[in-house]
Amino acid sequence: MKIYGLQKMTLLDYPGRVACTIFLGGCDFRCPYCHNFELVDGSAPAVMEEEELFSFLKKRKGLLDGAAVTGGEPCLYPGLPDFLRKIKELGYLIKLDTNGNHPDVLKQVLDGGLADYVAMDIKNSPERYAETIGKENFSLANIRESIRLLMKGSADYEFRTTVVDELHNEESFEGIGRMVEGAGRFYLQPFTDRDTVPFGNLHAPSAEKIRKYSEIMKRYVTDVQVRGMD
């Protein structure tokens, strides 16, 4: 497996852990607000082979608690369970980021105890999901199945939504809330712009809108927090 990026230490990507972040390439969504679009569209070159990554991980044993595996979309790779197993065998805790569109791979990861924490993006309400991910006539069946798998409780998890003013409103969060009702943890992440975002003229909602959206989600989810807003 080729590695498309490696952040050697982070205190942010894996809650409560000192970790590295491993970026895999490719994604089946085309979200207009994506921060890592160079990994999505294939324009970014791989930075190392798997062997070099594992050499790094062996050297960092005892210095890092865990590894956050992100993308792109890691669950695009049928070999992901074996990749995660090799990391686990070195003694690392694993956090996996996913868009939830590959519940078959996610189930293998969960059944094998290969992720200690999973962060799944909930892009929008069912009515606006296709628009938000840039795919027409999108079926939510895989998303709903991944939500179900995570809520069964075999690994710690969070659901999260990157909130874009042009894509989300109060009705969006009523719909999102119904999708994840009964979940233990949900994060709202206000959009922040950067050079790699594929579409311009997108904005974060106001602090007042974020507060309203949080209040809506609290009717559905036990622990609702805002991440990345001062």
N, C-alpha and C positions, 0 to 999 in steps of 0.2 A: 504494500500500500504506500502510495506517495504522500508526503506531508507537505502541505501548502503554507504552513506558517507555524512558528513556535514562539510563544511568549514564555520566557524562561522562569518567570516568577510573577504571580499575581495574588493580591489579597482580595480581589473583587469578583473574579469569575466563579469561584467555588465558595459559597457562603460558609464562613467560619473556618476556612482552611487556607493554609499556604500551599499554593498549587502552581503548576505550569498549565498553559493552555495550548492545546494541539488543534490546529486547523486542518480539516480535510476539505477537498475541493468538490464542486458540483452541487447543484440543488435543482429540485423539480418545481420550485415556486419562482415567481418573478415579482416579488414585492417591490413596489416603486420606491420604498423608503429604506431598502436594505443597505446596511453599512459595509457589508463584505461582498459587494456585487462582483468584484474582480474574481472572487472564488466561485461565484455562481455561473458567470458567463464563460469561464475558462481562460480569461485573459491573463490571469496570474500564473506564473510558472511554479512548479514544485520547488521547494527549497531544500528538501533532503529526502533520502530513501528511509524506509522503515528501520533499517539496521542502524543508521546514524541516530535516529530518535531513541532507540533502545539503549544505545551506548550512553547517550545523555542521561536517560532515566536511571541507569545503573549508577552513574557517578553522583546523582543527586539523592540517592536513597538516604534517608535520615535528615535531609535538609528540607525536603518538600513532603507535605502530607498527602497530596493528591494530584490528579490530573483531570483537567476539564477538556472534554473532547467535543469540538464544535465544528462549524463549517461556514458556508455550505450546509449540507445536510448529511450528517454521518450515517444515517440509516439507509441511505442509498446503496451502501456497500454490503453485499451479502456476507463478506468476510469480517464485518465489524465485530461480531461476537468473539471470534478468535483473536482479533486485534486487542480487544478489551481484556480478554483472558490473560494475554501475555503481560499486559500492564499490571493486572491484579496480582499475578504471580511474583512480581517484583515488590509487592507489599504496599502498593498505592491504593488509596481510595479513588473512585472514579465518579465524576459528574458528567452526564451526557446531556447535550442540548439537542432538541429535535423539533421538527415542525409537525410531527404526529401523523404524517401521511404514509408511514410504513409500519403498521402495527405488527406485521409478521416478524420483522427484524426486532422491533422493540420487545415483543413477547419472548424471543430467544434470549435477549439480553436480561430481561427481568427474571425469567425462569432459571437462568444460569447464575443468578446472583452477581452479574457482571457490572452493575452500576449501583452505586450507593446513593446517588442523588440524580434525579432527572428533572430538567427544566423543559417544559413543553410550551411552545408559543400557541396562543389562541389568537388568531389573526383578527377576527371580527365576529359579528353576529352571523348566523346562517345566511341571512338575506344579502349580506355584503361580503361574504367570504371570497367568492370568485373574483370580485372586483379588487379586493385587497391583495390577493396573491397573484393577480395578473393571469388567471386561467379561466377561460369561459366554460360554462356548463360543468362546474366542479361538483363532484359528489362528496358529501361530508361523512360518508360511511367510515372511511379510514380514521378520520379525525375523532369521531365519536367512539370508535373502538379503542384508540389509543388513550383517550380520556378514561374509558372504563378500566383498561388495564392498569393505569397508574393509580386510580382510586381504589383498586383492590388492596393496595397497601404493601406490596412486596419490596418496595424501595421508597425512600423519602423522595418527595417531589414538590414541584411548584408549577403552577400555571402562570403565564404572564402575557401581557399585551403591550406592544409598543403603540403608543397612542399618538395618532396623527390628526391634526385638526380637520384636514380635508377628507378624512376617511371615517372618523368616529364621532358619534354623538350620544345622547342619553339612551336612545333606542338601541344603539349598538351594545351598550353595556347591560341593558335588560336581556338582550339575546345571549350575550356571552355568559351572563350570570346563570341563565337557565341551562346552558350547556355544561357548566361545571358546578352546578348546585351540589352542596355537601362537601366540596373539596376543603382541604385544610389550609391552603395557602395560595394567595393570588397577589401578583405584583402588577402595578401599572407603571410603565416606563415611558415618560414623555419623549417623543422623537427629538433627536438632535441631528443637525445637518453636518455633513462632512463631504469632502471632495469625491468620495467613492459612491455616494448615493446616486442612483441612475437617473432620477427625475428631480428637477428643480421645483421651486415654488411650493414646497411642502413645509409645514410649520407645526410646532408643538402647540397644544391647546393652552389656554390661560390657566393659571393656578386655580382660579375659581371653577373652571370646567373640570379640572382634575379632581378637585374636592367633591364635586357633584357625582362624578363617575365612581369615586371611591365609596361614597355613601350608597350608591346603587348596589355595588358589588358586595357590600357588607350585609345585604339582605340574603345573599346566597352563599357566601364563603366565610369561614370562621375568622381567618387572619388575612386582612387586606392591607397592603402597604404600597407606598409610592417609592420607586427607586430612581435615583439619578436626577432629583430635583432639589435645588437648594431650599 
